[in-house]
Amino acid sequence: MGADEATLVVMKPDALHRGLMGAALSRLETLRLEIIGAKMMRVDRALAEEHYRDIRGKPFFEETVEYLRGKMHGVPAVLAFVFYGPRAVARVREITGSTHPEKADPASIRGAFGRMASGGLMENIIHASATIDDAEREIQLWFKPEELLRELPALRRAVGTVKRAGA
């Protein structure tokens, strides 16, 4: 089926606000991947900015950072996971769907539950790493190695190179 790999999944504040965590998780559960890390956490500005570093300089950067921090929904927390198993990155991305909820397959998580809010804010309820490289970088940002139930070689190599959540 493919090599085992880890991927980051974050239930965003709008998922918590709208009571969609269970519905989204039940869809992810069908993948039969192992959850090797999970935590409810507040997202500080530094973490949000580093997570979205690829869109820094875009007109929607600030709004996206504040959205992840829960400022738009009054929910100052997210639920972060690390899923592990065969082709985890691609399989999770497939079930989460396109980033833009109106372009996502209606059977996907974002297609079923995402929406464009008034004012143009894109509420897509969930983040999933796009590539294996993104997954490695993002897991390092969101989790310390000791918070995971498996040792991931990429995290071991990168200890001290990335500011992690809670560090």
N, C-alpha and C positions, 0 to 999 in steps of 0.2 A: 504493500500500500504506500510505501515511501518512508523516508527517514523520520525518526522522532525529532521533534523540535518543540520549542516553547513559544508562546505568543501572549501578548498583553491584551486584556479586554477590560474596558472601564465602562461601568454603567454611569452615565453622566447625570448631573443634577435633575434634568428634566425627566429622566426615567424614574428617579426616586419621587419627585414631585407628583408625577402622574400615576404612580403605583404600577409601573410597568416592569419592575425588576424580575418578578416571578415569571411573567410571560416571556421575557427575553431569555432568561436562564433556561426555561423549559425547552426552548428551541435549540439553545446551545447544548443542552444535555443529550439531545438526540445524536450528537457527534460521537458520543462515548469517549471523549477525551478525559484525561486525568486533570483535576484541579490541584495544582501543586502550591498555590498561593492565593490567599484571599484576605482582603481587609477593607474595612470602612475607614475612610480618612478625609480630612480636610485637605484642600489643594491650596497651597500658598502661591503667591505670585511668581516666585522663582521657578517652582515646578511647572506651573502652567506655561510660562514663557519658554522654558527649555523644551517642554513637550511639543509646543507649536513653533519651534524655532524656524522651521522651513517656510512659514508664512509671515515671518517678521518683515515688516515693511509694507505689507499689503494693507489696504484700507480697512479690512475687517479683522485685523490682528487683535486690536484692543478688545473689541466686542467678543471675540472668540476666547480670549484669555479670561475675561470676566464671566462668560458663560460657563466655562469649565470650573471656575471658582464658585459657582452657584449664585452669583449676584443677580441673575435674571429671574431666578425662580425662588429665591429665599431659602434654598437648601444648600447649606455650606459644606456638603460632603459628596463623595462619590464612593462607589464600591468597585475596587480594583481586583482583578483576577489574573493569574497566570495559568493558562491551559497548556497541557503537554501531551504529545502523542504524534502519530504518523501524520505528516503534512498539516500540522496544526494551523500554521499561518494561513495557507490557502483555503482550508476547509472552513475556518472561522470567518474569513473574509467573505466567502461565498454565502454563508448563511446570514451574515449581517447585512449584505447588500451594498449598493452604491452609496457613497457618502451623502449625496443629494437625495433626500427622501422622495422627491417627486420623480426622480429618474431610477429609483431602486425597484427591483422586482417586487411586486405586491406580496409575494410569499416570503420575502426576506424580513428580517427584524426591522430594518429602517423603512422598508416599503410599507409594512403593516402599521408601524407605530410612530415613525418620524413624521414631521410636518414643517411647513414653512409658517412661522408665526407672523403676526402683524409686525410691520416694520422691517420685514425681510430676514429676521433671525432664523437661521436654519437649525431646527431642533431634530437631531438625528439619534438621540437617546443613548448611543453606544459608540465607543471607540474600539477598533480592532487594528492591530499592527498590520501594515500593508505588505511588508517584506520581511524576510528573515533578518536582514541587517537592522531594519526599524525595530523589530521585536527585541533583538538583543539590546539595542540602545535604550528602548523604552522600559524594558524590565529592569535595567540598571537604574533608571531614574526613579521608578516607583517602588522597588523592592530591594531590601538588603538580602544578601545571600542566605543569611540565617532565618529569614522569613519564609523561605521556600522549602518544600518537602523533598526536593531533589536538588542535587548539586548540578549547576549548569556551568560547563567549562567557560563559556563566554563571560559569565559573571566573575568567575575566579580570576580570569586574565585581566579584567578591567577594574578590579578593586582599587579604589583610590583615584580613578580617572574621571569619574562622573559623580556629581553631587546627587546623592540619593535622597528620596523622601525620608524625612525624619533624621537626616544626618546633620 
